[in-house]
């Protein structure tokens, strides 16, 4: 089977949860004997082609249909989900001699392009919604508006022509990460073929990390008790909340050290986080992204005692699975899909959304009782092995692909026949 994954962007310099998911799925499909590639616009990329974990990545020129969009606005839209168009990508998908499945990881106009290609070639496409359907706070919506401030959008006609408004309805399957998003989609359109589909993790990637080496590389004191947050440096992920919690705990736990790891997707917010980290020195460290494919992230988890997830909204939270794979307990706000994953007081602690005092109290309770935290982390590790292993996730996905293909007969020569990608 020839499968093309289409995310909005895909670059190792701005690596996050979506990129990890797409590459994990593609690499496992490739190892099962399928011909798999990742094709996307070349936003934030410094090369058009590369191979990651045996998977071909190809990137194509794109544009935003706005008059008067500033370079700063374009970059902000690249970082934060701008509604782009790539006709070179569309042309390449139409010309590919063999194509069996398209798997879309974004919507809007790029989603309309994939929908149009699938309709022309008479093949099924799937859409994974990685977030942005529910629980979007006003502050984040404002950041989208600021990115296009002063520019005039002319692309609505393109979206209409590509059928962007029908992307979810016409997909062979729409995969969502949490119960709330599943229910929201069903309310909006009962005809959508929606599946709740958890992300996974490869436990081996997070076992055997060298926490001591990580501390030495990043100047974390040897005897410090490390709190870790992994996620984009962005208002959604609320690193400033973690810093506020740290400040409140230091009088009781003076040996605490907070490590924040993640790519920057909101420059102004990152500047605020940097300033707060400098003010909290030497009890805080900011690492704005780690290279994909290295042991650095594994070592970061190995250095930590507790994983923090204070997100304002979070459709899933793949960092939870990574933390569990490394044996860490998790303290998280009760938002989005997080309550669908964490079992309160068993493998983590759920805190009412936005209650910073309660977050600090929950974290303090774990710090006072390290054995309890280790037991939570061990239960989380067991759940990763039994429920969230990528092999199980990909097996289920391939089953969905097969069912969709059995109901569609590819148009002669343009669908499944011909050479592979």
Buried (B, 14 or more C-beta within 10 A) or exposed (E): BBBBBBBBBBBBEBBBBBBBBBBBBBBBBBBEEBBBBBBBBBBBBEEEEBEBBEBBBBBBEBEBBBEEBBEEBBBBBBBBBBBBBBEEBBEBBBEBEBBBBBBBBBBBBBBBBBBBBBEBBEBBBBBBBBBBBBBBEEEBEEBBEBBBEEBEBEBEEBBEEBBBBBBBBBBBBBBBBBEBBBBBBEEEEEEBBBBBBBBBBBBEBBBEBBBEBBBEBBEBEEEBBBBBBBBBBBBBBBBBBBBBBBBBBBEEBEEBBBBBBBBBBBEEBBEBBBEBBEEBEEBBBBBBBBEBEEBBBBBBBBBBBBBBBBBBBBBBBBBBBBBBBBBBBBBBBBBBBBBBBBEEEEBBBBBEBBEBEBBBBBBBEBBEEEEBBBBBBBBBBEBBEEEBBBEBBBEBBBEBBEEBBEEBEBEEEBBBEEEBB
